[in-house]
Amino acid sequence: MQILRTILTILFVIDCIALTVVVLMQEGKSQGLGAIAGAADTYWGKNKGRSMEGGLVKATTIMGVLFFVLAVVLNLNF
């Protein structure tokens, strides 16, 4: 069991570093009141998922879920 815990801890550290890098690579979304009217069209555009920003959002979501799951699993006493 100690080997599994070591492997999960290494994956957790790698995920923490990767999540930090991906979040820092994303563009800022604070555009003030202009975001109310025009930014919704650019965010919900049909090609958003294929852009680099869309990929970063998906990667952040996946790594965030992995972070949470690994944190819970590593906190268990097995």
N, CA, C and O atoms as a GROMACS GRO file, in nm:
protein
  312
    1MET      N    1   0.081  -0.120   0.000
    1MET     CA    2   0.000   0.000   0.000
    1MET      C    3   0.085   0.127   0.000
    1MET      O    4   0.042   0.231  -0.050
    2GLN      N    5   0.204   0.118   0.055
    2GLN     CA    6   0.290   0.236   0.059
    2GLN      C    7   0.335   0.276  -0.081
    2GLN      O    8   0.352   0.395  -0.109
    3ILE      N    9   0.354   0.178  -0.169
    3ILE     CA   10   0.394   0.209  -0.307
    3ILE      C   11   0.282   0.284  -0.379
    3ILE      O   12   0.307   0.380  -0.451
    4LEU      N   13   0.158   0.239  -0.360
    4LEU     CA   14   0.043   0.307  -0.421
    4LEU      C   15   0.031   0.450  -0.369
    4LEU      O   16   0.003   0.542  -0.445
    5ARG      N   17   0.051   0.468  -0.240
    5ARG     CA   18   0.043   0.603  -0.181
    5ARG      C   19   0.153   0.693  -0.237
    5ARG      O   20   0.129   0.811  -0.262
    6THR      N   21   0.272   0.638  -0.258
    6THR     CA   22   0.383   0.716  -0.315
    6THR      C   23   0.352   0.757  -0.459
    6THR      O   24   0.377   0.870  -0.499
    7ILE      N   25   0.299   0.664  -0.536
    7ILE     CA   26   0.264   0.692  -0.676
    7ILE      C   27   0.155   0.799  -0.682
    7ILE      O   28   0.163   0.891  -0.764
    8LEU      N   29   0.053   0.788  -0.597
    8LEU     CA   30  -0.055   0.888  -0.596
    8LEU      C   31  -0.004   1.024  -0.552
    8LEU      O   32  -0.049   1.127  -0.602
    9THR      N   33   0.091   1.026  -0.458
    9THR     CA   34   0.149   1.153  -0.414
    9THR      C   35   0.228   1.219  -0.526
    9THR      O   36   0.220   1.340  -0.544
   10ILE      N   37   0.304   1.140  -0.600
   10ILE     CA   38   0.379   1.195  -0.714
   10ILE      C   39   0.283   1.249  -0.819
   10ILE      O   40   0.307   1.357  -0.874
   11LEU      N   41   0.175   1.176  -0.849
   11LEU     CA   42   0.074   1.225  -0.944
   11LEU      C   43   0.008   1.354  -0.894
   11LEU      O   44  -0.022   1.443  -0.972
   12PHE      N   45  -0.013   1.362  -0.763
   12PHE     CA   46  -0.074   1.481  -0.703
   12PHE      C   47   0.016   1.603  -0.721
   12PHE      O   48  -0.032   1.711  -0.755
   13VAL      N   49   0.146   1.586  -0.698
   13VAL     CA   50   0.240   1.697  -0.712
   13VAL      C   51   0.249   1.741  -0.858
   13VAL      O   52   0.252   1.861  -0.887
   14ILE      N   53   0.254   1.645  -0.950
   14ILE     CA   54   0.258   1.678  -1.093
   14ILE      C   55   0.132   1.752  -1.134
   14ILE      O   56   0.137   1.849  -1.209
   15ASP      N   57   0.016   1.706  -1.083
   15ASP     CA   58  -0.110   1.771  -1.115
   15ASP      C   59  -0.114   1.913  -1.059
   15ASP      O   60  -0.165   2.004  -1.125
   16CYS      N   61  -0.062   1.934  -0.939
   16CYS     CA   62  -0.059   2.068  -0.880
   16CYS      C   63   0.025   2.164  -0.965
   16CYS      O   64  -0.017   2.277  -0.992
   17ILE      N   65   0.140   2.119  -1.007
   17ILE     CA   66   0.227   2.204  -1.089
   17ILE      C   67   0.164   2.233  -1.224
   17ILE      O   68   0.164   2.347  -1.270
   18ALA      N   69   0.108   2.130  -1.288
   18ALA     CA   70   0.045   2.147  -1.419
   18ALA      C   71  -0.077   2.238  -1.410
   18ALA      O   72  -0.100   2.320  -1.498
   19LEU      N   73  -0.156   2.223  -1.304
   19LEU     CA   74  -0.274   2.307  -1.287
   19LEU      C   75  -0.234   2.453  -1.268
   19LEU      O   76  -0.300   2.542  -1.322
   20THR      N   77  -0.129   2.477  -1.194
   20THR     CA   78  -0.080   2.614  -1.176
   20THR      C   79  -0.036   2.674  -1.308
   20THR      O   80  -0.067   2.790  -1.338
   21VAL      N   81   0.037   2.597  -1.388
   21VAL     CA   82   0.086   2.647  -1.517
   21VAL      C   83  -0.030   2.677  -1.612
   21VAL      O   84  -0.030   2.780  -1.679
   22VAL      N   85  -0.128   2.588  -1.617
   22VAL     CA   86  -0.240   2.606  -1.709
   22VAL      C   87  -0.324   2.727  -1.669
   22VAL      O   88  -0.370   2.802  -1.755
   23VAL      N   89  -0.345   2.747  -1.540
   23VAL     CA   90  -0.423   2.862  -1.495
   23VAL      C   91  -0.349   2.991  -1.528
   23VAL      O   92  -0.411   3.089  -1.570
   24LEU      N   93  -0.218   2.993  -1.510
   24LEU     CA   94  -0.142   3.113  -1.540
   24LEU      C   95  -0.134   3.142  -1.690
   24LEU      O   96  -0.113   3.257  -1.729
   25MET      N   97  -0.150   3.041  -1.775
   25MET     CA   98  -0.146   3.061  -1.920
   25MET      C   99  -0.275   3.121  -1.974
   25MET      O  100  -0.275   3.176  -2.084
   26GLN      N  101  -0.384   3.112  -1.899
   26GLN     CA  102  -0.512   3.162  -1.948
   26GLN      C  103  -0.514   3.314  -1.948
   26GLN      O  104  -0.448   3.380  -1.868
   27GLU      N  105  -0.594   3.367  -2.040
   27GLU     CA  106  -0.611   3.511  -2.049
   27GLU      C  107  -0.705   3.558  -1.939
   27GLU      O  108  -0.792   3.484  -1.894
   28GLY      N  109  -0.687   3.683  -1.898
   28GLY     CA  110  -0.777   3.740  -1.799
   28GLY      C  111  -0.914   3.765  -1.858
   28GLY      O  112  -0.926   3.802  -1.975
   29LYS      N  113  -1.015   3.745  -1.780
   29LYS     CA  114  -1.151   3.763  -1.830
   29LYS      C  115  -1.217   3.885  -1.768
   29LYS      O  116  -1.338   3.902  -1.785
   30SER      N  117  -1.144   3.969  -1.699
   30SER     CA  118  -1.203   4.088  -1.638
   30SER      C  119  -1.200   4.203  -1.738
   30SER      O  120  -1.097   4.268  -1.757
   31GLN      N  121  -1.313   4.226  -1.800
   31GLN     CA  122  -1.323   4.331  -1.901
   31GLN      C  123  -1.419   4.440  -1.856
   31GLN      O  124  -1.462   4.521  -1.938
   32GLY      N  125  -1.452   4.444  -1.731
   32GLY     CA  126  -1.540   4.548  -1.682
   32GLY      C  127  -1.683   4.530  -1.731
   32GLY      O  128  -1.729   4.417  -1.751
   33LEU      N  129  -1.752   4.640  -1.749
   33LEU     CA  130  -1.892   4.634  -1.792
   33LEU      C  131  -1.906   4.596  -1.939
   33LEU      O  132  -2.015   4.558  -1.982
   34GLY      N  133  -1.799   4.605  -2.016
   34GLY     CA  134  -1.805   4.565  -2.156
   34GLY      C  135  -1.828   4.417  -2.173
   34GLY      O  136  -1.871   4.373  -2.280
   35ALA      N  137  -1.801   4.340  -2.071
   35ALA     CA  138  -1.820   4.195  -2.079
   35ALA      C  139  -1.967   4.156  -2.079
   35ALA      O  140  -2.003   4.046  -2.120
   36ILE      N  141  -2.053   4.247  -2.032
   36ILE     CA  142  -2.196   4.215  -2.025
   36ILE      C  143  -2.255   4.200  -2.164
   36ILE      O  144  -2.334   4.109  -2.189
   37ALA      N  145  -2.218   4.286  -2.254
   37ALA     CA  146  -2.282   4.288  -2.385
   37ALA      C  147  -2.208   4.203  -2.488
   37ALA      O  148  -2.267   4.113  -2.547
   38GLY      N  149  -2.080   4.230  -2.510
   38GLY     CA  150  -2.014   4.172  -2.625
   38GLY      C  151  -1.931   4.048  -2.600
   38GLY      O  152  -1.908   3.970  -2.692
   39ALA      N  153  -1.886   4.028  -2.480
   39ALA     CA  154  -1.795   3.916  -2.456
   39ALA      C  155  -1.867   3.782  -2.456
   39ALA      O  156  -1.804   3.679  -2.477
   40ALA      N  157  -1.995   3.783  -2.433
   40ALA     CA  158  -2.069   3.657  -2.432
   40ALA      C  159  -2.066   3.593  -2.570
   40ALA      O  160  -2.063   3.470  -2.581
   41ASP      N  161  -2.068   3.673  -2.674
   41ASP     CA  162  -2.064   3.618  -2.809
   41ASP      C  163  -1.930   3.551  -2.837
   41ASP      O  164  -1.926   3.446  -2.901
   42THR      N  165  -1.823   3.610  -2.791
   42THR     CA  166  -1.693   3.550  -2.818
   42THR      C  167  -1.671   3.426  -2.732
   42THR      O  168  -1.607   3.331  -2.777
   43TYR      N  169  -1.722   3.426  -2.609
   43TYR     CA  170  -1.702   3.310  -2.522
   43TYR      C  171  -1.785   3.191  -2.569
   43TYR      O  172  -1.736   3.078  -2.569
   44TRP      N  173  -1.906   3.214  -2.607
   44TRP     CA  174  -1.994   3.104  -2.646
   44TRP      C  175  -1.992   3.077  -2.797
   44TRP      O  176  -2.079   3.008  -2.849
   45GLY      N  177  -1.894   3.131  -2.865
   45GLY     CA  178  -1.883   3.107  -3.009
   45GLY      C  179  -1.862   2.959  -3.037
   45GLY      O  180  -1.812   2.885  -2.953
   46LYS      N  181  -1.902   2.916  -3.156
   46LYS     CA  182  -1.897   2.772  -3.185
   46LYS      C  183  -1.755   2.719  -3.202
   46LYS      O  184  -1.735   2.598  -3.191
   47ASN      N  185  -1.656   2.803  -3.227
   47ASN     CA  186  -1.519   2.757  -3.240
   47ASN      C  187  -1.438   2.775  -3.112
   47ASN      O  188  -1.316   2.756  -3.114
   48LYS      N  189  -1.502   2.811  -3.003
   48LYS     CA  190  -1.430   2.836  -2.878
   48LYS      C  191  -1.362   2.709  -2.827
   48LYS      O  192  -1.251   2.715  -2.775
   49GLY      N  193  -1.427   2.595  -2.841
   49GLY     CA  194  -1.372   2.470  -2.792
   49GLY      C  195  -1.249   2.426  -2.869
   49GLY      O  196  -1.169   2.348  -2.818
   50ARG      N  197  -1.233   2.474  -2.990
   50ARG     CA  198  -1.120   2.434  -3.073
   50ARG      C  199  -1.002   2.528  -3.059
   50ARG      O  200  -0.893   2.497  -3.108
   51SER      N  201  -1.021   2.641  -2.994
   51SER     CA  202  -0.912   2.736  -2.979
   51SER      C  203  -0.822   2.695  -2.863
   51SER      O  204  -0.855   2.604  -2.786
   52MET      N  205  -0.710   2.762  -2.851
   52MET     CA  206  -0.618   2.732  -2.742
   52MET      C  207  -0.682   2.766  -2.607
   52MET      O  208  -0.664   2.694  -2.510
   53GLU      N  209  -0.756   2.876  -2.603
   53GLU     CA  210  -0.821   2.916  -2.478
   53GLU      C  211  -0.925   2.812  -2.435
   53GLU      O  212  -0.938   2.782  -2.317
   54GLY      N  213  -0.999   2.760  -2.531
   54GLY     CA  214  -1.096   2.655  -2.500
   54GLY      C  215  -1.029   2.529  -2.449
   54GLY      O  216  -1.080   2.462  -2.358
   55GLY      N  217  -0.916   2.496  -2.507
   55GLY     CA  218  -0.841   2.379  -2.459
   55GLY      C  219  -0.787   2.400  -2.319
   55GLY      O  220  -0.783   2.306  -2.239
   56LEU      N  221  -0.744   2.521  -2.289
   56LEU     CA  222  -0.695   2.550  -2.154
   56LEU      C  223  -0.807   2.542  -2.051
   56LEU      O  224  -0.785   2.498  -1.939
   57VAL      N  225  -0.927   2.585  -2.090
   57VAL     CA  226  -1.041   2.576  -1.998
   57VAL      C  227  -1.075   2.430  -1.970
   57VAL      O  228  -1.101   2.392  -1.856
   58LYS      N  229  -1.075   2.347  -2.074
   58LYS     CA  230  -1.102   2.204  -2.055
   58LYS      C  231  -0.994   2.138  -1.971
   58LYS      O  232  -1.025   2.057  -1.883
   59ALA      N  233  -0.868   2.173  -1.996
   59ALA     CA  234  -0.758   2.115  -1.919
   59ALA      C  235  -0.767   2.157  -1.773
   59ALA      O  236  -0.739   2.077  -1.684
   60THR      N  237  -0.806   2.281  -1.747
   60THR     CA  238  -0.821   2.328  -1.610
   60THR      C  239  -0.930   2.251  -1.538
   60THR      O  240  -0.915   2.214  -1.422
   61THR      N  241  -1.040   2.227  -1.606
   61THR     CA  242  -1.150   2.152  -1.546
   61THR      C  243  -1.108   2.010  -1.512
   61THR      O  244  -1.135   1.961  -1.402
   62ILE      N  245  -1.043   1.944  -1.607
   62ILE     CA  246  -1.001   1.805  -1.585
   62ILE      C  247  -0.898   1.796  -1.473
   62ILE      O  248  -0.908   1.710  -1.386
   63MET      N  249  -0.801   1.886  -1.475
   63MET     CA  250  -0.698   1.882  -1.371
   63MET      C  251  -0.752   1.923  -1.235
   63MET      O  252  -0.704   1.875  -1.132
   64GLY      N  253  -0.851   2.010  -1.233
   64GLY     CA  254  -0.915   2.048  -1.107
   64GLY      C  255  -0.989   1.931  -1.044
   64GLY      O  256  -0.981   1.910  -0.923
   65VAL      N  257  -1.061   1.856  -1.126
   65VAL     CA  258  -1.132   1.737  -1.076
   65VAL      C  259  -1.031   1.633  -1.028
   65VAL      O  260  -1.050   1.572  -0.923
   66LEU      N  261  -0.924   1.612  -1.105
   66LEU     CA  262  -0.819   1.517  -1.065
   66LEU      C  263  -0.754   1.560  -0.934
   66LEU      O  264  -0.726   1.476  -0.848
   67PHE      N  265  -0.730   1.691  -0.918
   67PHE     CA  266  -0.674   1.744  -0.795
   67PHE      C  267  -0.764   1.711  -0.676
   67PHE      O  268  -0.716   1.664  -0.573
   68PHE      N  269  -0.893   1.735  -0.692
   68PHE     CA  270  -0.988   1.709  -0.583
   68PHE      C  271  -0.994   1.561  -0.548
   68PHE      O  272  -0.991   1.525  -0.430
   69VAL      N  273  -1.002   1.475  -0.649
   69VAL     CA  274  -1.010   1.331  -0.625
   69VAL      C  275  -0.884   1.279  -0.557
   69VAL      O  276  -0.892   1.203  -0.461
   70LEU      N  277  -0.767   1.321  -0.608
   70LEU     CA  278  -0.643   1.276  -0.546
   70LEU      C  279  -0.628   1.328  -0.404
   70LEU      O  280  -0.575   1.257  -0.318
   71ALA      N  281  -0.673   1.449  -0.376
   71ALA     CA  282  -0.665   1.503  -0.242
   71ALA      C  283  -0.753   1.422  -0.146
   71ALA      O  284  -0.712   1.395  -0.033
   72VAL      N  285  -0.871   1.384  -0.190
   72VAL     CA  286  -0.960   1.304  -0.106
   72VAL      C  287  -0.901   1.165  -0.083
   72VAL      O  288  -0.902   1.115   0.029
   73VAL      N  289  -0.851   1.103  -0.188
   73VAL     CA  290  -0.797   0.967  -0.177
   73VAL      C  291  -0.672   0.966  -0.089
   73VAL      O  292  -0.655   0.875  -0.007
   74LEU      N  293  -0.587   1.066  -0.104
   74LEU     CA  294  -0.465   1.070  -0.022
   74LEU      C  295  -0.495   1.102   0.124
   74LEU      O  296  -0.413   1.074   0.211
   75ASN      N  297  -0.610   1.161   0.151
   75ASN     CA  298  -0.647   1.193   0.288
   75ASN      C  299  -0.707   1.074   0.362
   75ASN      O  300  -0.716   1.077   0.485
   76LEU      N  301  -0.747   0.972   0.291
   76LEU     CA  302  -0.800   0.852   0.354
   76LEU      C  303  -0.689   0.777   0.425
   76LEU      O  304  -0.573   0.780   0.382
   77ASN      N  305  -0.722   0.710   0.532
   77ASN     CA  306  -0.624   0.632   0.606
   77ASN      C  307  -0.637   0.485   0.566
   77ASN      O  308  -0.712   0.409   0.627
   78PHE      N  309  -0.564   0.447   0.466
   78PHE     CA  310  -0.565   0.305   0.425
   78PHE      C  311  -0.430   0.245   0.438
   78PHE      O  312  -0.413   0.127   0.408
   0.00000   0.00000   0.00000
